[in-house]
Amino acid sequence: MQQRKLGANGPLVSAQGLGCMGMSISYGEPNDQESIATIHRALELGVNLLVTSDAYGNGVNEELIGRALKGRRANALIATKFGNLGLAGVTIPGLSGGHPDYVPQACDASLKRLGVDVIDIYGLHRVDATVPIEETVGAMTRLVEAGKVRYLALSEAGPQTIRRAQNVHPIVAVETEYSLWSRDVEAVVLPTCRELGIGFMAYAPLGRGFLTATIKSLDVLLPKDRRRDHPRFSPDNIGRNAELLAPIEKIAAENKCIPAQVALAWVHAQGEDVIPIPGTKRRSYLEANAAALDIRLAREEIATLTEAFPFGITAGTRYPEKQMKAVGI
Ligand SMILES: NC(=O)c1ccc[n+]([C@@H]2O[C@H](COP(=O)([O-])OP(=O)(O)OC[C@H]3O[C@@H](n4cnc5c(N)ncnc54)[C@H](OP(=O)(O)O)[C@@H]3O)[C@@H](O)[C@H]2O)c1
């Protein structure tokens, strides 16, 4: 697996990471044994960037990664996050997700669950609108100084927040949704990262599985699958969105690969500073996704895909209304 420098001053990371969220929540049934085998296979393939959050199952996903990394810590870069109390389903009396008194508490709990002495990349999962970003990043900086965290990141932050955070402490990456059907970061967020030398971790690069062309109707999702709450997967929108998949499927067929690999190849084509972090709990998908780096689409094919998914073409917002209010702050 190729390696890339994350941002101007960050660590070397695999050109593609592994998103671990779906191993514990949101998509289908968890299968810890296969998930741990998937993490081990990722490390064997050189996919060393493992992305999680304390919010995924309120610590369950971090514990799973801790178990998977026993005896293998040195081969992995752990990127975890804090501050998304809504997703974690917790309230902390008197404190909010970005409160400077909460930050060290969250970090200590993550270190314990992960079973490590230091977190490689520690990110603010959602910007806390009630706390100036300088105070949250100030508390994160103290974690770096204490040796508990190596690098700092932000998730779903708006451009002004990114600038203000960078003034307090170097930020190595912004983690935000980016894929063919979610291209809004191209307007301001990605250019801001580029201007400031900040890397970009593209989450949900497979459109939460939709761009793999394996979810064209709700019938394939379990009743409790969280995508059922997402507007793009609503009964009204999923069929309209499925009509967008034809160019991906055509290019996949012409290149003797699968749509997931085409979707990832398009993200890779956006620049070496963009590190997609596709999620899976299965070795077979992981291997297919890692192989996407070997697929060389022609410039015309990338252009065809870009033109087929202009901004705004996707039916439905990328989160339900309430969660949309928490992004881009
Ligand atoms: N910062 C944030 O706010 C935020 C938000 C969301 C996600 N994330 C991070 O980003 C990571 C990736 O995003 P995501 O998991 O939401 O979406 P994604 O990577 O776009 O898609 C994951 C889905 O695609 C399926 N899949 C993966 N590879 C496949 C293949 N080759 N063929 C067919 N299906 C395939 C997975 O199936 P299986 O589950 O069956 O393996 C899963 O259902 C997450 O794990 C998480 O770490 C961050």
The ligand as an SDF file (V2000), in Angstrom:
LIG
                    3D

 48 52  0  0  0  0  0  0  0  0999 V2000
  -16.4550   12.0170   11.0540 N   0  0  0  0  0  0  0  0  0  0  0  0
  -17.7040   11.6360   10.9060 C   0  0  0  0  0  0  0  0  0  0  0  0
  -18.6440   12.3360   11.2860 O   0  0  0  0  0  0  0  0  0  0  0  0
  -17.9790   10.3180   10.2380 C   0  0  0  0  0  0  0  0  0  0  0  0
  -19.2800    9.9940    9.8400 C   0  0  0  0  0  0  0  0  0  0  0  0
  -19.4760    8.7710    9.2130 C   0  0  0  0  0  0  0  0  0  0  0  0
  -18.4090    7.9070    9.0070 C   0  0  0  0  0  0  0  0  0  0  0  0
  -17.1700    8.2500    9.4330 N   0  0  0  0  0  0  0  0  0  0  0  0
  -16.0200    7.3420    9.2810 C   0  0  0  0  0  0  0  0  0  0  0  0
  -15.8640    7.0080    7.9170 O   0  0  0  0  0  0  0  0  0  0  0  0
  -15.8260    5.6070    7.7450 C   0  0  0  0  0  0  0  0  0  0  0  0
  -16.3700    5.2330    6.3940 C   0  0  0  0  0  0  0  0  0  0  0  0
  -17.6900    5.6990    6.2080 O   0  0  0  0  0  0  0  0  0  0  0  0
  -18.9620    4.7590    6.2360 P   0  0  0  0  0  0  0  0  0  0  0  0
  -18.5640    3.4300    6.7620 O   0  0  0  0  0  0  0  0  0  0  0  0
  -20.0350    5.5040    6.9310 O   0  0  0  0  0  0  0  0  0  0  0  0
  -19.3740    4.6810    4.7000 O   0  0  0  0  0  0  0  0  0  0  0  0
  -18.6880    4.0680    3.3960 P   0  0  0  0  0  0  0  0  0  0  0  0
  -17.2790    3.7740    3.6500 O   0  0  0  0  0  0  0  0  0  0  0  0
  -19.0280    4.9770    2.3000 O   0  0  0  0  0  0  0  0  0  0  0  0
  -19.5280    2.7200    3.1560 O   0  0  0  0  0  0  0  0  0  0  0  0
  -19.5590    1.6700    4.0830 C   0  0  0  0  0  0  0  0  0  0  0  0
  -20.5910    0.6620    3.6070 C   0  0  0  0  0  0  0  0  0  0  0  0
  -20.1720    0.1300    2.3400 O   0  0  0  0  0  0  0  0  0  0  0  0
  -20.1160   -1.2780    2.3930 C   0  0  0  0  0  0  0  0  0  0  0  0
  -18.9490   -1.6830    1.5790 N   0  0  0  0  0  0  0  0  0  0  0  0
  -17.6480   -1.4070    1.8190 C   0  0  0  0  0  0  0  0  0  0  0  0
  -16.8710   -1.8900    0.8280 N   0  0  0  0  0  0  0  0  0  0  0  0
  -17.6870   -2.4980   -0.0510 C   0  0  0  0  0  0  0  0  0  0  0  0
  -17.4890   -3.1920   -1.2640 C   0  0  0  0  0  0  0  0  0  0  0  0
  -16.2560   -3.3330   -1.7850 N   0  0  0  0  0  0  0  0  0  0  0  0
  -18.5710   -3.6970   -1.9150 N   0  0  0  0  0  0  0  0  0  0  0  0
  -19.8120   -3.5450   -1.4020 C   0  0  0  0  0  0  0  0  0  0  0  0
  -20.0830   -2.8870   -0.2470 N   0  0  0  0  0  0  0  0  0  0  0  0
  -19.0270   -2.3700    0.4220 C   0  0  0  0  0  0  0  0  0  0  0  0
  -19.9600   -1.6230    3.8630 C   0  0  0  0  0  0  0  0  0  0  0  0
  -20.4920   -2.9070    4.0780 O   0  0  0  0  0  0  0  0  0  0  0  0
  -20.2090   -3.8000    5.3990 P   0  0  0  0  0  0  0  0  0  0  0  0
  -20.5940   -2.9170    6.5580 O   0  0  0  0  0  0  0  0  0  0  0  0
  -21.1080   -4.9520    5.2200 O   0  0  0  0  0  0  0  0  0  0  0  0
  -18.7920   -4.1560    5.4110 O   0  0  0  0  0  0  0  0  0  0  0  0
  -20.7690   -0.5150    4.5370 C   0  0  0  0  0  0  0  0  0  0  0  0
  -22.1290   -0.8510    4.5410 O   0  0  0  0  0  0  0  0  0  0  0  0
  -16.6260    5.0950    8.9440 C   0  0  0  0  0  0  0  0  0  0  0  0
  -16.3340    3.7270    9.2330 O   0  0  0  0  0  0  0  0  0  0  0  0
  -16.2110    6.0340   10.0270 C   0  0  0  0  0  0  0  0  0  0  0  0
  -14.9690    5.6190   10.5800 O   0  0  0  0  0  0  0  0  0  0  0  0
  -16.9360    9.4550   10.0220 C   0  0  0  0  0  0  0  0  0  0  0  0
  1  2  1  0
  2  3  2  0
  2  4  1  0
  4  5  1  0
  4 48  2  0
  5  6  2  0
  6  7  1  0
  7  8  2  0
  8  9  1  0
  8 48  1  0
  9 10  1  0
  9 46  1  0
 10 11  1  0
 11 12  1  0
 11 44  1  0
 12 13  1  0
 13 14  1  0
 14 15  2  0
 14 16  1  0
 14 17  1  0
 17 18  1  0
 18 19  2  0
 18 20  1  0
 18 21  1  0
 21 22  1  0
 22 23  1  0
 23 24  1  0
 23 42  1  0
 24 25  1  0
 25 26  1  0
 25 36  1  0
 26 27  1  0
 26 35  1  0
 27 28  2  0
 28 29  1  0
 29 30  1  0
 29 35  2  0
 30 31  1  0
 30 32  2  0
 32 33  1  0
 33 34  2  0
 34 35  1  0
 36 37  1  0
 36 42  1  0
 37 38  1  0
 38 39  2  0
 38 40  1  0
 38 41  1  0
 42 43  1  0
 44 45  1  0
 44 46  1  0
 46 47  1  0
M  CHG  2   8   1  16  -1
M  END
$$$$
